[in-house]
Amino acid sequence: MFRPDDPLAPPARWFEEPWQAQALALADSLVQAGRFSATDWGAALGTALKEAEARGAPDTLDGYYAAVLVALERLCETRAGISGDDRAMRRAAWEAAFRRTPHGQPVEL
């Protein structure tokens, strides 16, 4: 049972933005599809979190999910067959689509 006065209790909110839940769901889907193992995912996320800590990044949900993205990008490049160039081109395409899409409308490539 959640007790707000318990210092070891998890935060009341796990996600501040929908993309954060989607990032973890993507990681889980890639594990389930056999693109990389749960052990690989844990190690990559742990490495990204340690690197963030070494840089002095704040220990916040935003910082945690930034590490989630770093871990996903690295694993996709090393284990899932997506090159850094492919990822950069897809990101640029999504950013361009986002910029040309009117507010409140779905973004489409």
C-alpha positions in Angstrom: 0.0 0.0 0.0 1.3 3.5 -0.9 2.1 5.7 2.1 3.2 9.2 1.2 5.1 9.5 4.5 7.3 6.5 3.6 10.7 7.8 2.4 11.2 4.5 0.5 7.8 4.7 -1.3 7.9 5.2 -5.1 7.0 8.6 -6.5 3.3 9.2 -6.8 3.7 9.6 -10.6 5.9 7.3 -12.6 5.5 9.2 -15.8 5.4 12.9 -16.4 4.8 12.6 -20.1 3.3 10.0 -22.3 6.5 9.5 -24.3 8.2 8.2 -21.1 5.7 5.3 -20.8 6.1 4.7 -24.5 9.9 4.5 -24.3 9.7 1.8 -21.6 7.0 0.0 -23.6 9.3 0.1 -26.6 12.1 -1.4 -24.6 9.9 -4.2 -23.4 8.6 -4.9 -26.9 12.2 -5.1 -28.2 13.1 -7.5 -25.4 10.0 -9.6 -26.1 10.8 -9.7 -29.8 14.3 -11.0 -29.0 16.2 -7.9 -30.4 18.1 -7.8 -27.1 17.7 -9.5 -23.7 16.4 -8.1 -20.5 19.9 -8.4 -19.1 21.2 -6.3 -22.1 18.5 -3.7 -21.4 19.3 -3.6 -17.7 23.1 -3.2 -18.3 22.6 -0.5 -21.0 20.2 1.5 -18.8 22.5 1.1 -15.8 25.5 2.4 -17.9 23.5 5.3 -19.1 22.4 6.2 -15.5 26.0 6.0 -14.2 27.2 8.2 -17.1 24.5 10.8 -16.3 25.5 10.7 -12.6 29.1 11.2 -13.5 28.2 14.2 -15.6 26.3 15.6 -12.5 22.9 15.2 -14.1 20.1 15.7 -11.5 18.5 12.5 -10.1 15.0 13.3 -11.4 12.4 11.5 -13.5 13.4 13.6 -16.5 17.0 12.5 -16.0 16.0 8.9 -15.7 14.0 9.0 -18.9 16.9 10.8 -20.7 19.0 7.7 -19.7 16.2 5.4 -21.0 16.5 7.1 -24.4 20.3 6.8 -24.4 20.1 3.1 -23.6 17.4 2.5 -26.2 19.4 4.3 -28.9 22.6 2.4 -28.1 20.9 -1.0 -28.1 19.1 -0.3 -31.3 22.4 0.6 -32.9 24.3 -2.4 -31.5 21.7 -5.1 -31.2 18.6 -4.3 -33.3 20.3 -3.6 -36.6 19.4 0.1 -36.8 22.4 2.3 -37.8 23.1 5.7 -36.3 22.7 7.2 -39.7 19.2 5.5 -40.1 18.2 6.8 -36.7 19.4 10.3 -37.4 17.5 10.4 -40.7 14.3 9.1 -39.1 14.6 11.6 -36.3 15.1 14.4 -38.8 12.0 13.3 -40.7 9.9 13.2 -37.5 11.1 16.6 -36.4 10.3 18.1 -39.9 6.8 16.4 -39.7 6.3 17.8 -36.2 7.2 21.3 -37.3 4.8 21.3 -40.2 1.9 19.8 -38.3 -0.7 22.2 -36.9 -1.1 22.2 -33.1 -3.5 19.5 -31.9 -3.2 17.4 -35.0 -1.6 14.0 -35.2 2.0 14.0 -36.6 2.4 11.9 -39.7 5.5 11.2 -41.8 
